[in-house]
Amino acid sequence: MLSLNDFQSLLAGYARRHPFPDDPPMLYEPCTYMLSLRSKRLRPVLTLMACELFIDEVERALPAAWAVELFHNFTLIHDDIMDAAPLRRGQPTVHTRWNVNTGILSGDVMLIFAYKHLLKVHNDRIAVQLVNIFNRVAIQVCEGQQRDLDFEQRDEVSLSEYLYMIEQKTAVLLGGALEMGACCAGASAVDGMHLYYFGLQAGTAFQIQDDWLDAYGDPERVGKQVGGDILQNKKTFLTLKTLELADEADRAALREWLRTPADTPGKVEAVRALFDRYDISAHVAEAKAKLQRSAYEHLDAVKVPLDRQTLLRQTVEQLLERDH
C-alpha cells in the first residue's frame, strides 16, 4: 500500500511528463503558473486512493486524477475572476498577474486539457464512463457556483438551500474524484456510488468546518484574517443557523450587522457574540458529526478489505478535524 507522499510523487511525476505547450505563452504560462502554486492536490490524491482500494496498479488512475486537478484549478481561475480576488494560495491570482481575458482563456484551455487526459486511460469503455461522471460533476459545480452568486443578491436564504449549494459547489468534486478512481480500477457501479456519497458527505462537512474556522480559527494557523466571511457579509452555515435559531431582536441585529461595510468598528466581535449566544459551535459540531456518520456508512458499504481503507479514512479524518 502506498503512502500520501507516494501518491503526491506519482502526481508530480505525471505532471512533469505532461506539461502544457510553450506556445502561445500568454495562453499556457498562466496554466503552468496556477498548477505551480502550493497545494496538497487533495482531489487527485483521492482519485488514486480510491483506485488503490481495489487494485495495486494505481498508475491506471493517473490520467483521471490529473483531469480532476486540471478541472479544479480551472474553476479556481474563473472563481477568482468572479470574486475579484487578488490572491490565491498567497500569490497573485491569474487575472491579477496577467489580465481578465487571459484568465478566462487560460481557464478554458485547462478544462479542455482535462478532457484530453481523461481519454488517456487504458480502456475505451472506462474512458466513456469517466467522461460521463466528469460531466455530471462539472455541471453540478457550475450550478453550485451560480447559486452562490445568486445568494449574494438575496436577503433570504434558507440553511437547506445553503447546504445544497455547498454540496454542489464543493463536495461533488470530492465525491466525483473518488468515484472516478473506483471506475479506473474497474470497480462495480455500486461501490463507485458509495464512494461518491462518502466524498459528498465528507466534502459538505469540510465546508462547514471551513465556515467555522473563518470565524473562530487561529489566524496564525489559518493563514488569513479571521472573520473574513463576516466582514464580507457572506451567508455561511454560522450566520444562517443563527438566523434560524435567534429571537426576533437578535435576528434583526444580525441582519443589520451583515449589511454594514467591512470597516465598521466591532463588526466581527458583535457577530461572533451573537453566534456564541446561540452556541453555534455546538451546532457546527453536530452537523459535522451527522454528515461524518453518513459518510462512513457509505465507506463501510464498499466491498473491499478494511486494511485497504486505512489511509483513505485517515486522510479524510484529518481533513475534517483540521484547525487550519
C-alpha positions in Angstrom: 0.0 0.0 0.0 1.2 3.5 -0.9 1.6 6.5 1.4 0.3 10.0 1.0 3.7 11.1 -0.2 3.8 8.3 -2.7 0.6 9.4 -4.2 1.8 13.0 -4.4 5.0 11.9 -6.0 3.1 9.9 -8.6 1.0 13.0 -9.5 4.1 15.2 -9.6 5.8 12.8 -12.0 2.8 12.6 -14.2 2.6 16.4 -14.3 6.3 16.6 -15.4 5.7 14.2 -18.2 2.6 16.1 -19.4 3.4 19.8 -19.4 1.4 22.4 -21.2 2.8 23.6 -24.6 5.1 26.6 -24.7 3.3 28.5 -27.4 1.4 30.8 -27.3 3.0 31.7 -24.0 0.2 34.0 -22.9 -2.2 31.1 -23.1 -0.2 28.4 -21.4 2.1 30.2 -18.9 -0.8 31.1 -16.6 -1.9 27.4 -16.6 1.6 26.3 -15.6 1.7 29.1 -13.0 -1.6 28.1 -11.5 -0.5 24.5 -11.1 2.8 25.6 -9.5 1.1 27.3 -6.6 1.4 25.5 -3.2 -1.3 22.8 -3.0 -1.7 19.3 -1.4 -3.6 18.2 -4.5 -6.2 16.5 -2.3 -8.8 15.8 -5.0 -6.5 13.9 -7.4 -4.9 12.1 -4.4 -8.4 10.9 -3.5 -8.8 9.5 -7.1 -5.6 7.5 -6.7 -6.6 6.3 -3.2 -10.0 5.2 -4.4 -8.3 3.2 -7.2 -6.0 1.5 -4.7 -8.9 0.3 -2.7 -9.5 -2.2 -5.4 -6.2 -2.8 -7.3 -2.5 -2.2 -6.8 -1.9 -0.6 -10.2 -2.8 2.9 -9.2 -1.0 4.3 -12.3 -4.1 3.4 -14.2 -5.9 6.3 -12.5 -3.2 8.9 -13.1 -4.8 10.4 -16.2 -8.2 10.7 -14.5 -6.6 12.1 -11.3 -4.8 14.8 -13.3 -8.0 15.7 -15.1 -9.6 16.2 -11.7 -6.7 18.5 -10.7 -7.0 20.5 -14.0 -10.7 20.9 -13.6 -10.4 22.1 -10.0 -7.8 24.7 -11.0 -9.9 25.8 -14.0 -12.7 26.5 -11.5 -10.4 28.4 -9.2 -9.1 30.7 -12.0 -12.7 31.6 -13.0 -13.9 31.9 -9.4 -11.1 34.3 -8.7 -12.2 36.5 -11.6 -15.9 36.4 -10.4 -14.8 37.3 -6.9 -12.2 39.9 -8.0 -9.8 38.1 -5.7 -6.2 39.4 -5.7 -4.6 36.4 -4.1 -4.7 32.6 -4.4 -2.6 30.5 -2.1 -0.8 33.6 -1.0 0.2 34.5 -4.6 -1.3 36.8 -7.2 -4.3 35.3 -9.0 -4.0 34.6 -12.7 -6.2 37.6 -13.7 -4.2 39.9 -11.4 -0.8 38.8 -12.7 -1.9 38.9 -16.3 -5.4 40.2 -17.0 -9.1 39.0 -17.0 -9.2 38.0 -20.7 -6.1 35.8 -20.2 -7.6 34.3 -17.1 -10.8 33.4 -18.9 -9.0 31.8 -21.9 -6.3 30.0 -19.9 -9.0 28.5 -17.6 -11.0 27.4 -20.7 -8.0 25.6 -22.2 -7.2 24.0 -18.9 -10.7 22.5 -18.9 -10.2 21.2 -22.5 -6.9 19.6 -21.4 -8.8 17.8 -18.6 -10.8 16.0 -21.2 -7.7 15.1 -23.1 -6.3 13.4 -20.1 -9.5 11.5 -19.4 -9.1 10.0 -22.8 -5.6 8.7 -22.0 -6.9 6.0 -19.7 -6.1 2.4 -20.5 -9.6 1.3 -21.6 -12.1 2.9 -24.0 -15.1 1.7 -22.1 -13.8 3.1 -18.9 -12.9 6.4 -20.7 -16.6 6.8 -21.6 -17.7 6.1 -18.0 -15.2 8.7 -16.7 -16.4 11.4 -19.1 -19.9 10.7 -18.0 -19.0 11.0 -14.3 -16.9 14.1 -15.1 -19.7 15.8 -17.0 -22.2 15.2 -14.2 -19.9 16.6 -11.6 -18.8 19.6 -13.7 -22.4 20.6 -14.3 -23.2 20.4 -10.6 -20.1 22.5 -9.7 -21.3 25.2 -12.2 -24.8 25.1 -10.8 -23.4 25.5 -7.2 -21.3 28.5 -8.2 -24.4 30.1 -9.8 -26.4 29.5 -6.7 -23.6 31.1 -4.6 -23.7 34.1 -6.9 -27.5 34.3 -6.7 -27.4 34.2 -2.9 -25.3 37.4 -2.8 -28.3 39.2 -4.3 -30.9 37.7 -1.9 -31.7 38.8 1.6 -33.4 35.5 2.4 -31.5 32.2 2.0 -32.5 29.1 4.0 -30.0 26.8 5.6 -31.1 23.9 3.5 -30.5 26.0 0.3 -27.1 26.8 1.6 -26.2 23.2 2.3 -27.3 22.2 -1.2 -25.2 25.0 -2.7 -22.0 23.9 -0.9 -22.8 20.3 -1.7 -22.8 21.2 -5.4 -20.0 23.8 -5.4 -17.5 22.0 -3.2 -18.5 18.5 -2.2 -19.5 16.9 -5.5 -15.9 17.2 -6.8 -14.6 15.3 -3.8 -17.2 12.6 -4.4 -16.6 12.6 -8.1 -12.9 12.2 -7.6 -13.4 9.1 -5.6 -16.0 7.7 -7.9 -13.6 8.2 -10.9 -10.8 6.4 -9.0 -13.1 3.4 -8.5 -14.1 3.5 -12.1 -10.4 3.3 -13.2 -10.0 0.2 -11.1 -13.0 -1.5 -12.8 -15.0 -1.5 -9.5 -18.7 -2.0 -9.6 -21.1 0.9 -10.1 -22.5 0.3 -6.6 -19.1 0.6 -5.0 -18.4 3.7 -7.1 -21.6 5.4 -5.9 -20.9 4.5 -2.3 -17.5 6.3 -2.6 -19.2 9.2 -4.4 -21.6 9.7 -1.5 -18.8 9.2 1.0 -17.0 12.1 -0.6 -20.2 14.1 -0.9 -21.0 13.9 2.8 -17.4 14.4 3.9 -17.0 17.4 1.5 -20.1 19.1 2.9 -18.7 18.6 6.4 -15.4 20.0 5.2 -17.1 23.2 4.1 -19.0 23.6 7.3 -15.7 23.3 9.2 -14.2 25.9 6.8 -17.0 28.3 7.7 -16.3 27.7 11.4 -12.5 28.2 11.0 -13.2 31.5 9.2 -14.9 32.9 12.3 -13.0 31.1 15.1 -9.7 29.8 13.8 -6.3 30.9 15.0 -5.2 33.5 12.4 -1.6 32.3 12.5 -2.6 28.8 11.7 -5.5 29.6 9.3 -3.2 31.9 7.4 -5.8 34.6 6.8 -7.7 37.2 8.6 -10.3 35.6 10.9 -13.8 36.9 10.4 -13.3 37.5 6.7 -16.7 36.0 5.8 -18.4 38.2 8.4 -16.6 41.3 7.0 -17.8 40.4 3.5 -21.4 39.8 4.7 -21.3 36.2 3.4 -24.0 33.8 4.1 -22.4 30.8 5.9 -23.6 27.9 8.0 -22.9 30.0 11.1 -24.9 33.1 10.0 -27.9 31.1 8.6 -28.1 28.8 11.6 -28.1 31.8 13.9 -30.8 33.4 11.9 -32.8 30.2 12.2 -32.4 30.0 16.0 -32.4 33.6 17.1 -35.3 35.6 18.6 -36.7 38.5 16.7 -34.4 41.1 18.2 -31.2 39.2 17.7 -32.2 38.2 14.2 -32.7 41.9 13.3 -29.4 42.8 14.9 -27.5 40.1 12.9 -29.2 41.2 9.7 -28.2 44.8 10.4 -24.6 43.8 11.1 -24.5 41.9 7.8 -25.5 45.0 5.9 -22.7 47.2 7.3 -19.4 47.9 5.5 -16.3 45.7 6.2 -14.6 48.6 8.1 -17.4 49.0 10.6 -15.7 49.0 14.1 -16.5 46.0 16.2 -18.3 44.1 13.4 -16.6 40.7 13.8 -16.8 40.8 17.6 -20.5 41.7 17.6 -21.5 39.0 15.1 -19.4 36.3 17.0 -21.1 37.3 20.2 -24.4 36.5 18.5 -23.0 33.2 17.4 -21.9 32.4 20.9 -25.3 33.4 22.3 -26.9 30.5 20.3 -24.0 28.1 20.8 -23.3 27.9 17.1 -20.0 26.0 17.6 -22.1 23.1 19.1 -24.4 23.2 16.1 -21.5 23.1 13.8 -20.1 20.1 15.6 -23.5 18.4 15.5 -23.9 19.0 11.8 -20.4 17.7 11.0 -20.9 14.6 13.1 -24.2 13.7 11.4 -22.5 14.1 7.9 -19.5 12.1 9.0 -21.6 9.2 10.3 -23.4 9.1 6.9 -20.1 9.3 5.1 -18.6 6.4 6.9 -21.7 4.3 6.5 -21.1 4.6 2.7 -17.4 3.8 3.0 -18.2 0.8 5.2 -20.5 -0.5 2.4 -17.7 -0.6 -0.1 -16.8 -4.2 -0.7 -13.0 -4.1 0.0 -11.0 -5.2 3.0 -10.8 -2.8 5.9 -7.0 -2.6 5.8 -7.1 -1.2 2.3 -9.3 1.7 3.6 -6.9 2.8 6.3 -5.1 5.6 4.5 -8.3 7.0 2.9 -10.0 7.0 6.3 -7.1 8.7 8.0 -6.8 11.3 5.3 -10.5 12.3 5.4 -10.5 12.3 9.2 -7.5 14.7 9.3 -9.3 16.9 6.7 -12.4 17.1 8.8 -10.7 17.7 12.1 -8.2 20.3 10.8 -7.6 23.6 12.7 -6.3 25.5 9.8 
